[in-house]
Amino acid sequence: MRLGNETDVAQLLAVSVATIRNYRLRGGGPPYLKLGEGRRGPVRYDLDAAEAWARRNVREHTSHEAK
């Protein structure tokens, strides 16, 4: 498992860190791990899982459902 922080996954997916945070807040984004206890525990992403998430969301046109 290759772990990265929100900056790493944002760069991997070519989106902003704010977008990654919105995905985490609203759900539906790449899976993440909450390490430690409480609110201040670090958030990490499995970079391989983030890549797989991106591949599942490939569309061919605007009315095409994700695979």
Contacts in CASP RR format, 6 or more apart in sequence:
PFRMAT RR
TARGET T0000
AUTHOR 0000-0000-0000
METHOD contacts of the structure
MODEL  1
MRLGNETDVAQLLAVSVATIRNYRLRGGGPPYLKLGEGRRGPVRYDLDAA
EAWARRNVREHTSHEAK
1 46 0 8 1.000
1 48 0 8 1.000
2 46 0 8 1.000
2 47 0 8 1.000
2 48 0 8 1.000
3 33 0 8 1.000
3 44 0 8 1.000
3 45 0 8 1.000
3 46 0 8 1.000
3 47 0 8 1.000
4 44 0 8 1.000
4 45 0 8 1.000
4 47 0 8 1.000
5 42 0 8 1.000
5 43 0 8 1.000
5 44 0 8 1.000
5 45 0 8 1.000
6 17 0 8 1.000
6 20 0 8 1.000
6 21 0 8 1.000
6 24 0 8 1.000
6 43 0 8 1.000
6 45 0 8 1.000
7 17 0 8 1.000
8 45 0 8 1.000
8 47 0 8 1.000
9 20 0 8 1.000
9 30 0 8 1.000
9 45 0 8 1.000
9 47 0 8 1.000
9 50 0 8 1.000
10 16 0 8 1.000
10 17 0 8 1.000
10 19 0 8 1.000
10 20 0 8 1.000
12 47 0 8 1.000
12 50 0 8 1.000
12 51 0 8 1.000
13 20 0 8 1.000
13 30 0 8 1.000
13 50 0 8 1.000
13 54 0 8 1.000
20 30 0 8 1.000
23 29 0 8 1.000
23 30 0 8 1.000
24 32 0 8 1.000
24 43 0 8 1.000
29 53 0 8 1.000
30 45 0 8 1.000
30 49 0 8 1.000
30 50 0 8 1.000
30 53 0 8 1.000
30 54 0 8 1.000
31 45 0 8 1.000
31 46 0 8 1.000
31 49 0 8 1.000
31 50 0 8 1.000
31 53 0 8 1.000
32 43 0 8 1.000
32 44 0 8 1.000
32 45 0 8 1.000
33 43 0 8 1.000
33 44 0 8 1.000
33 45 0 8 1.000
33 46 0 8 1.000
34 41 0 8 1.000
34 42 0 8 1.000
34 43 0 8 1.000
35 41 0 8 1.000
35 42 0 8 1.000
35 43 0 8 1.000
35 44 0 8 1.000
36 42 0 8 1.000
56 66 0 8 1.000
56 67 0 8 1.000
57 66 0 8 1.000
57 67 0 8 1.000
58 66 0 8 1.000
58 67 0 8 1.000
59 65 0 8 1.000
59 66 0 8 1.000
END
